[in-house]
Amino acid sequence: MAREPADVQEGLGHVTVRPGIFVVALILTLAPAVPGPRPGSAAERTPGEKVFFDQGCHGCHTVGKAGTPIGPDLSRIGSKRSREYLVGWLKDPAAQAPRAHMPRIRLSNAEIARLATYLSELR
């Protein structure tokens, strides 16, 4: 009997895992451990840059040479999107683009403001 390609046989039973979900879960699990240069020390980073790294945004996005190129490169996002747009996006990505693959991230309003300011300055 042929198995579905998404099925994974485990020793204690049968577990069905959709490949896309498995990959995203694996990446999010490993995001804090993703190697890559972080510009400057933590003390030298701007408040928004600190949120970017502390919240693991670099696990899916790149800024310059730092990060992982899974999601869009954000190195010049400030030349494409306003700070106000970025605030809305960070609060609820699905409201801005229902088909987007970005999860809703739990950030305080202050963290959203700092991160949106940082991203809007990337040109």
Secondary structure, DSSP 8 states (H G I E B T S, - for coil): ----TTEEEETTEEEE--HHHHHHHHHHHHGGG-----SS-GGGS-HHHHHHHHTTGGGT-EETTEE-TTS---TTGGGTS-HHHHHHHHH-HHHH-TT---------HHHHHHHHHHHHT--
